Amino acid sequence: MSIEVLPGDVAEPALAARRMGTLRALARNPRVIIGAAIVAILALVGLLAPVLGTIDPSEINPASRNRKPGAERVIRDDAGHEKTFVHRFGTDSLGRDVYSRVVYGARVSLIIGITAAILAVAIGLAIGLVAGYVRWLDGVIMRIMDGLMAIPAILLAMGVVSLSRAGLVAVAIAIVIPDIPRVVRLVRATVLSIREEPYVEAAITVGTPTPLLLVRHVLPNTVAPLIVQGTFICASAILIEAILSFLGIGIPPETPTWGNIMAEGRSLFRIYPHNIFYPGVCLALAVLAINMLGDGLRDTLDPRFAKRV
């Protein structure tokens, strides 16, 4: 008696084994582990900002202006009881607690970075699929993308912000627009190499609708490079947001961000360096960790780099 083996019976275990192999490779990559751990810690700090923050980050106290790290402050509650409060990172020129502002700033920076990465990848993926598969639209779309890429990202972001009201949404949009062409070019290159594959041509021959063809055969092959590209976009978005806020055209000053904190402390940097040092360290650590995570994912998920790991 013979047992019929269906293709799915072989494909599913092979796919599961391949996924397990990828997970094991990621777990062995130190850059992935270190980068993911630092990003997770920063994300946890942002989520728990109301708990970790020792005082309202917007509370102004002129009597505690420009206190150095470790300075103590006596607080009296409504009942008249005194409590000693320590400014761990010191205070700024308005008497606001730098530690609480840095903790709350992590939330804003990560929201900007993750939102920009998701939007840029989603929009770039849709445009790239169309450009790579619909031949007569390819030239038009790519010339537009080339025009956007010809403008430096920071200048394009500054132009977009200047045309709208400053705020979280405006900054996110300004950061997303310069990153879309890079995603489009990545997806388009992937589609151009995939659409000539025999299984894609076979699907076209049997009359598979174009949207189903893109979703079933083309889209899965873009997931790995898009994950890697998304991490780099996230790191770039955090850095650009800090630059815009530092220049005074990003997030409004009343919202604590790492860029705003450094912008407000730059005039007294020589005398009170803590106003720039602590948010600067957090910014550098976040960008370094996300880039490290992206490098590790690229080395593991990209076949051209996987052999080096």
LINHUPE-V193638 format. One record per residue. N is the residue number from 0. SS is DSSP state (hx for helix, st for strand, lp for the rest). OMEGA is omega in degrees with one decimal (NA if undefined). D_LAST is the distance of its C-alpha to the last C-alpha in Angstrom with 1 decimal. Layout:
N;SS;OMEGA;D_LAST
N;SS;OMEGA;D_LAST
This chain:
0;lp;-177.7;46.6
1;lp;178.8;43.4
2;lp;-178.9;40.8
3;lp;179.0;39.6
4;lp;179.6;35.8
5;lp;179.9;35.2
6;hx;-179.7;32.1
7;hx;179.9;31.2
8;hx;179.2;31.3
9;hx;-174.9;28.4
10;hx;-175.9;26.4
11;hx;175.6;26.4
12;hx;179.0;24.9
13;hx;178.4;22.2
14;hx;178.6;21.5
15;hx;178.5;21.5
16;hx;178.7;19.1
17;hx;178.3;16.6
18;hx;178.0;17.0
19;hx;177.4;16.6
20;hx;177.6;13.3
21;hx;178.7;12.1
22;hx;178.4;13.6
23;hx;178.2;12.1
24;hx;177.0;8.5
25;hx;-179.3;10.0
26;hx;-179.8;11.8
27;hx;-177.1;9.1
28;lp;-176.6;7.6
29;hx;179.9;10.2
30;hx;177.1;10.8
31;hx;-177.5;11.8
32;hx;-177.8;13.9
33;hx;-179.3;15.6
34;hx;179.9;16.2
35;hx;-179.9;17.5
36;hx;-179.9;19.6
37;hx;178.5;21.2
38;hx;179.0;21.9
39;hx;178.7;23.5
40;hx;179.8;25.6
41;hx;177.6;26.8
42;hx;178.3;27.6
43;hx;177.4;29.5
44;hx;178.7;31.4
45;hx;-179.8;32.4
46;hx;-177.0;33.6
47;lp;-178.8;35.5
48;hx;178.1;37.0
49;hx;179.8;40.5
50;hx;-177.3;40.0
51;hx;178.8;38.1
52;lp;-174.6;40.2
53;lp;-177.6;43.2
54;lp;177.9;45.6
55;lp;-176.1;46.1
56;lp;-179.6;43.9
57;lp;-178.1;46.8
58;lp;-178.8;49.5
59;lp;179.2;51.4
60;lp;-176.6;53.2
61;hx;-179.3;54.9
62;hx;-177.8;55.9
63;hx;-177.4;52.3
64;lp;171.6;51.2
65;lp;173.4;48.6
66;lp;179.7;48.1
67;lp;-179.3;45.5
68;lp;-179.3;42.7
69;lp;-179.8;44.3
70;st;-178.5;47.7
71;st;179.8;49.9
72;st;-179.6;52.0
73;st;-179.6;54.8
74;st;176.1;55.0
75;st;178.1;58.2
76;lp;-177.6;58.1
77;lp;-179.6;61.0
78;lp;179.6;62.7
79;lp;179.5;62.7
80;lp;-179.8;60.2
81;st;179.0;58.1
82;st;179.9;54.4
83;st;-179.8;52.2
84;st;-177.7;49.1
85;st;173.8;46.4
86;st;-173.4;44.6
87;lp;179.9;41.2
88;lp;-179.0;40.0
89;lp;178.9;43.6
90;st;179.8;45.4
91;lp;-174.9;45.7
92;lp;177.0;48.9
93;lp;179.4;50.2
94;lp;178.9;49.7
95;lp;-177.3;46.8
96;st;-176.3;44.3
97;hx;-179.6;41.1
98;hx;-179.7;39.0
99;hx;179.6;40.2
100;hx;177.5;39.6
101;hx;179.7;36.0
102;hx;178.1;35.4
103;hx;177.8;37.0
104;hx;177.1;35.2
105;hx;180.0;31.8
106;hx;-177.6;33.2
107;hx;-177.6;34.3
108;hx;-179.8;31.2
109;hx;176.9;28.9
110;hx;178.3;31.5
111;hx;-177.3;31.5
112;hx;-178.3;27.7
113;hx;179.2;27.2
114;hx;179.4;30.4
115;hx;179.8;29.5
116;hx;-179.2;26.0
117;hx;-178.2;27.7
118;hx;-178.7;30.6
119;hx;179.8;28.7
120;hx;-178.5;26.3
121;hx;-178.9;29.3
122;hx;179.5;31.6
123;hx;178.3;29.2
124;hx;-179.6;28.1
125;hx;-179.5;31.7
126;hx;-179.2;32.6
127;hx;176.9;29.6
128;hx;179.3;30.3
129;hx;-178.6;33.9
130;hx;-177.6;33.2
131;hx;-174.6;30.8
132;hx;179.2;33.0
133;lp;-170.2;36.5
134;hx;-174.2;37.0
135;hx;176.2;40.2
136;hx;-174.3;38.8
137;hx;-176.8;35.7
138;hx;-178.5;37.5
139;hx;-177.4;39.3
140;hx;-175.3;36.4
141;hx;176.2;34.1
142;hx;176.0;36.9
143;hx;179.0;37.3
144;hx;177.5;33.6
145;hx;177.6;33.7
146;hx;177.8;36.7
147;hx;-179.4;35.1
148;hx;179.2;32.0
149;lp;179.7;34.5
150;lp;177.5;35.6
151;lp;-173.6;33.5
152;hx;-176.6;32.1
153;hx;178.8;33.9
154;hx;177.7;37.2
155;hx;178.0;37.0
156;hx;178.2;36.3
157;hx;178.7;39.3
158;hx;-180.0;41.5
159;hx;-180.0;40.8
160;hx;-178.3;41.5
161;hx;179.8;44.6
162;lp;-177.3;46.0
163;lp;178.9;45.7
164;lp;-178.0;46.5
165;lp;179.9;44.0
166;lp;-176.3;42.2
167;hx;-178.3;39.1
168;hx;-179.0;39.3
169;hx;179.4;40.2
170;hx;179.1;37.3
171;hx;178.8;34.8
172;hx;-180.0;36.3
173;hx;179.7;36.2
174;hx;-176.6;32.5
175;hx;-173.0;31.7
176;hx;179.9;33.6
177;hx;-177.3;31.6
178;hx;-178.3;28.3
179;hx;-179.6;29.6
180;hx;-179.9;29.6
181;hx;176.9;25.8
182;hx;-179.9;25.2
183;hx;-179.6;27.9
184;hx;178.9;26.4
185;hx;-179.1;22.9
186;hx;179.7;24.7
187;hx;179.0;27.1
188;hx;178.4;24.6
189;hx;-179.5;22.9
190;hx;-179.6;26.4
191;hx;179.3;27.6
192;hx;-176.3;24.9
193;hx;-172.8;25.5
194;lp;176.2;29.3
195;lp;-179.5;29.6
196;lp;-177.4;27.8
197;hx;-177.1;30.3
198;hx;175.7;30.1
199;hx;177.8;30.9
200;hx;177.1;33.8
201;hx;178.1;35.0
202;hx;177.7;35.1
203;hx;-178.3;37.1
204;hx;-178.1;39.4
205;lp;174.4;40.4
206;lp;177.6;41.2
207;lp;178.7;38.5
208;lp;-176.8;39.3
209;hx;178.5;37.1
210;hx;178.8;36.2
211;hx;178.8;35.3
212;hx;-179.6;33.3
213;hx;-177.3;31.3
214;hx;-172.9;30.7
215;hx;-171.5;29.9
216;hx;-174.6;28.0
217;hx;-175.6;26.8
218;hx;-179.5;26.0
219;hx;-178.7;23.4
220;hx;178.8;21.2
221;hx;-174.0;21.4
222;hx;-176.3;20.3
223;hx;179.2;16.5
224;hx;179.6;17.0
225;hx;176.3;20.0
226;hx;179.2;18.3
227;hx;-179.7;15.9
228;hx;179.7;19.1
229;hx;178.5;21.1
230;hx;178.9;19.2
231;hx;177.0;19.8
232;hx;179.2;23.4
233;hx;179.5;23.9
234;hx;179.0;23.0
235;hx;-179.4;25.1
236;hx;178.4;28.0
237;hx;-179.2;28.2
238;hx;-179.5;28.4
239;hx;177.3;31.0
240;hx;178.4;33.1
241;hx;178.8;33.3
242;hx;179.8;34.4
243;hx;178.7;37.0
244;hx;178.5;38.3
245;hx;179.0;38.4
246;hx;177.6;40.5
247;lp;-179.3;42.8
248;lp;-178.9;42.2
249;lp;178.3;39.7
250;lp;178.3;40.2
251;lp;-175.0;43.8
252;lp;-178.7;44.3
253;lp;176.6;45.6
254;lp;-177.4;42.2
255;lp;171.4;40.0
256;lp;-179.5;36.7
257;hx;178.2;34.6
258;hx;178.7;35.9
259;hx;-179.2;39.5
260;hx;179.6;39.4
261;hx;179.4;38.3
262;hx;-178.3;40.8
263;hx;-178.2;43.6
264;hx;-174.5;42.8
265;hx;-178.1;42.3
266;hx;-179.8;46.0
267;hx;-174.2;46.2
268;lp;-177.2;42.8
269;lp;-176.7;44.3
270;lp;-178.0;46.5
271;lp;-176.3;44.4
272;lp;-176.2;40.7
273;hx;-180.0;39.6
274;hx;179.1;40.3
275;hx;-173.6;37.4
276;hx;-173.6;35.2
277;hx;175.9;34.3
278;hx;177.6;33.6
279;hx;177.4;31.7
280;hx;179.3;29.4
281;hx;178.7;28.8
282;hx;179.7;28.2
283;hx;-179.5;25.7
284;hx;-179.9;23.9
285;hx;-179.2;23.8
286;hx;179.6;22.6
287;hx;-177.9;19.8
288;hx;-179.1;18.7
289;hx;176.5;18.8
290;hx;176.9;16.9
291;hx;176.5;14.2
292;hx;178.6;14.1
293;hx;177.5;14.1
294;hx;179.2;11.2
295;hx;177.4;9.1
296;hx;178.6;10.8
297;hx;-179.2;10.4
298;hx;-176.9;6.6
299;hx;-173.1;7.2
300;hx;-179.8;10.6
301;lp;-178.4;10.8
302;hx;-178.7;10.5
303;hx;-179.3;10.5
304;hx;-174.9;7.2
305;hx;-178.2;5.5
306;lp;-178.1;5.6
307;lp;-175.9;3.8
308;lp;NA;0.0
